[in-house]
Amino acid sequence: KTRWNTLLDMLERIIKIKLPVQSALLDIGVQIDLSDLEFTQIEFLTKTLSPIKIDVEALCRRDSNLITAEATIKFSLDELNISPSYYSIRVLEAIDQRIIQERYTDASVIIQYLHHPQA
């Protein structure tokens, strides 16, 4: 079964071995040319997916709860805002829309207060 995070792994790998792949393709006479623009797009995509991968792994842990989910989502949003690209802007828009639809802010504040009453 292929999962979305294997796509991220493959994209990160192709960036690392870009020059050897291009050289090998030239050596065997294959005309598959990825332009610098296409590699730049791949780099932007990996920068966008990397914080999401970290979030998914954190949220899938057994000890994850609403407080860790809040911190995890905040981390992602901050990371996506650091280097805005077409992809990160689209992901931010999708996350914002989903948060507006699903999130109960009052419940989140109450849970945080109950977890840290002195704060």
C-alpha atoms as a printed R data frame, in Angstrom:
    type eleno elety resid chain resno       x      y       z
1   ATOM     1    CA   LYS     A     1   0.000  0.000   0.000
2   ATOM     2    CA   THR     A     2   1.468  3.353  -1.019
3   ATOM     3    CA   ARG     A     3   0.936  6.289   1.271
4   ATOM     4    CA   TRP     A     4   1.326 10.010   0.656
5   ATOM     5    CA   ASN     A     5   4.466 10.282   2.792
6   ATOM     6    CA   THR     A     6   6.298  7.877   0.482
7   ATOM     7    CA   LEU     A     7   5.816 10.547  -2.190
8   ATOM     8    CA   LEU     A     8   7.674 12.994   0.041
9   ATOM     9    CA   ASP     A     9  10.473 10.468   0.551
10  ATOM    10    CA   MET     A    10  10.755  9.939  -3.217
11  ATOM    11    CA   LEU     A    11  10.811 13.679  -3.933
12  ATOM    12    CA   GLU     A    12  13.500 14.267  -1.294
13  ATOM    13    CA   ARG     A    13  15.544 11.419  -2.777
14  ATOM    14    CA   ILE     A    14  15.319 12.747  -6.346
15  ATOM    15    CA   ILE     A    15  16.563 16.146  -5.156
16  ATOM    16    CA   LYS     A    16  19.552 14.499  -3.443
17  ATOM    17    CA   ILE     A    17  20.524 12.457  -6.509
18  ATOM    18    CA   LYS     A    18  19.579 14.993  -9.187
19  ATOM    19    CA   LEU     A    19  23.014 15.268 -10.806
20  ATOM    20    CA   PRO     A    20  23.824 11.521 -10.858
21  ATOM    21    CA   VAL     A    21  20.391 10.777 -12.355
22  ATOM    22    CA   GLN     A    22  20.813 13.410 -15.059
23  ATOM    23    CA   SER     A    23  24.319 12.109 -15.794
24  ATOM    24    CA   ALA     A    24  23.160  8.484 -15.975
25  ATOM    25    CA   LEU     A    25  20.308  9.413 -18.307
26  ATOM    26    CA   LEU     A    26  22.755 11.194 -20.617
27  ATOM    27    CA   ASP     A    27  25.134  8.205 -20.530
28  ATOM    28    CA   ILE     A    28  22.455  5.764 -21.667
29  ATOM    29    CA   GLY     A    29  21.012  8.212 -24.201
30  ATOM    30    CA   VAL     A    30  17.602  8.687 -22.601
31  ATOM    31    CA   GLN     A    31  15.948 12.027 -23.312
32  ATOM    32    CA   ILE     A    32  14.073 12.696 -20.075
33  ATOM    33    CA   ASP     A    33  14.967 16.212 -19.142
34  ATOM    34    CA   LEU     A    34  13.723 17.804 -15.959
35  ATOM    35    CA   SER     A    35  14.293 21.527 -16.106
36  ATOM    36    CA   ASP     A    36  15.676 23.605 -13.259
37  ATOM    37    CA   LEU     A    37  12.201 25.061 -12.851
38  ATOM    38    CA   GLU     A    38  10.753 21.576 -12.368
39  ATOM    39    CA   PHE     A    39  13.395 20.760  -9.754
40  ATOM    40    CA   THR     A    40  12.623 24.059  -8.028
41  ATOM    41    CA   GLN     A    41   8.954 23.087  -7.936
42  ATOM    42    CA   ILE     A    42   9.893 19.722  -6.436
43  ATOM    43    CA   GLU     A    43  11.955 21.510  -3.767
44  ATOM    44    CA   PHE     A    44   9.013 23.825  -2.925
45  ATOM    45    CA   LEU     A    45   6.720 20.819  -2.706
46  ATOM    46    CA   THR     A    46   9.048 18.991  -0.312
47  ATOM    47    CA   LYS     A    47   9.363 22.102   1.866
48  ATOM    48    CA   THR     A    48   5.577 22.224   2.029
49  ATOM    49    CA   LEU     A    49   5.057 18.536   2.765
50  ATOM    50    CA   SER     A    50   7.850 18.165   5.344
51  ATOM    51    CA   PRO     A    51   6.077 19.935   8.257
52  ATOM    52    CA   ILE     A    52   2.865 18.104   7.373
53  ATOM    53    CA   LYS     A    53   4.705 14.772   7.642
54  ATOM    54    CA   ILE     A    54   6.025 15.761  11.077
55  ATOM    55    CA   ASP     A    55   2.482 16.690  12.131
56  ATOM    56    CA   VAL     A    56   0.961 13.443  10.931
57  ATOM    57    CA   GLU     A    57   3.600 11.424  12.763
58  ATOM    58    CA   ALA     A    58   3.036 13.442  15.960
59  ATOM    59    CA   LEU     A    59  -0.738 13.164  15.745
60  ATOM    60    CA   CYS     A    60  -0.592  9.403  15.173
61  ATOM    61    CA   ARG     A    61   1.273  8.770  18.405
62  ATOM    62    CA   ARG     A    62  -0.639  6.990  21.147
63  ATOM    63    CA   ASP     A    63  -0.006  9.785  23.648
64  ATOM    64    CA   SER     A    64  -1.318 12.521  21.335
65  ATOM    65    CA   ASN     A    65  -4.196 14.610  22.679
66  ATOM    66    CA   LEU     A    66  -5.928 17.899  21.862
67  ATOM    67    CA   ILE     A    67  -3.154 19.948  23.443
68  ATOM    68    CA   THR     A    68  -0.455 18.265  21.392
69  ATOM    69    CA   ALA     A    69  -2.700 18.603  18.344
70  ATOM    70    CA   GLU     A    70  -2.940 22.370  18.927
71  ATOM    71    CA   ALA     A    71   0.836 22.673  19.242
72  ATOM    72    CA   THR     A    72   1.371 20.459  16.210
73  ATOM    73    CA   ILE     A    73  -0.982 22.456  14.010
74  ATOM    74    CA   LYS     A    74   0.572 25.730  15.189
75  ATOM    75    CA   PHE     A    75   4.009 24.348  14.290
76  ATOM    76    CA   SER     A    76   2.817 23.469  10.788
77  ATOM    77    CA   LEU     A    77   1.203 26.810  10.182
78  ATOM    78    CA   ASP     A    78   4.331 28.640  11.359
79  ATOM    79    CA   GLU     A    79   6.575 26.488   9.169
80  ATOM    80    CA   LEU     A    80   4.367 26.977   6.107
81  ATOM    81    CA   ASN     A    81   4.378 30.744   6.653
82  ATOM    82    CA   ILE     A    82   8.181 30.890   6.788
83  ATOM    83    CA   SER     A    83   8.733 30.130   3.113
84  ATOM    84    CA   PRO     A    84   5.582 30.964   1.179
85  ATOM    85    CA   SER     A    85   5.228 29.231  -2.151
86  ATOM    86    CA   TYR     A    86   2.253 28.357  -4.301
87  ATOM    87    CA   TYR     A    87   2.021 24.978  -2.572
88  ATOM    88    CA   SER     A    88   2.379 26.256   0.992
89  ATOM    89    CA   ILE     A    89  -0.213 28.978   0.384
90  ATOM    90    CA   ARG     A    90  -2.671 26.403  -0.962
91  ATOM    91    CA   VAL     A    91  -2.078 24.084   1.998
92  ATOM    92    CA   LEU     A    92  -2.470 26.990   4.444
93  ATOM    93    CA   GLU     A    93  -5.766 27.943   2.811
94  ATOM    94    CA   ALA     A    94  -7.006 24.351   3.036
95  ATOM    95    CA   ILE     A    95  -5.984 24.035   6.697
96  ATOM    96    CA   ASP     A    96  -7.579 27.384   7.564
97  ATOM    97    CA   GLN     A    97 -10.804 26.368   5.856
98  ATOM    98    CA   ARG     A    98 -10.843 23.033   7.642
99  ATOM    99    CA   ILE     A    99 -10.152 24.649  11.014
100 ATOM   100    CA   ILE     A   100 -13.037 27.057  10.474
101 ATOM   101    CA   GLN     A   101 -15.337 24.118   9.680
102 ATOM   102    CA   GLU     A   102 -14.252 21.711  12.416
103 ATOM   103    CA   ARG     A   103 -12.587 23.461  15.299
104 ATOM   104    CA   TYR     A   104 -14.325 24.405  18.488
105 ATOM   105    CA   THR     A   105 -12.168 27.230  19.817
106 ATOM   106    CA   ASP     A   106 -13.952 27.436  23.180
107 ATOM   107    CA   ALA     A   107 -13.365 23.744  23.837
108 ATOM   108    CA   SER     A   108  -9.715 24.122  22.910
109 ATOM   109    CA   VAL     A   109  -9.249 27.014  25.343
110 ATOM   110    CA   ILE     A   110 -11.022 25.128  28.137
111 ATOM   111    CA   ILE     A   111  -8.868 22.024  27.627
112 ATOM   112    CA   GLN     A   112  -5.697 24.108  27.692
113 ATOM   113    CA   TYR     A   113  -6.839 25.824  30.898
114 ATOM   114    CA   LEU     A   114  -7.632 22.489  32.532
115 ATOM   115    CA   HIS     A   115  -4.231 21.178  31.547
116 ATOM   116    CA   HIS     A   116  -2.366 24.283  32.808
117 ATOM   117    CA   PRO     A   117  -4.649 26.102  35.285
118 ATOM   118    CA   GLN     A   118  -1.931 28.464  36.513
119 ATOM   119    CA   ALA     A   119  -1.204 29.842  33.031
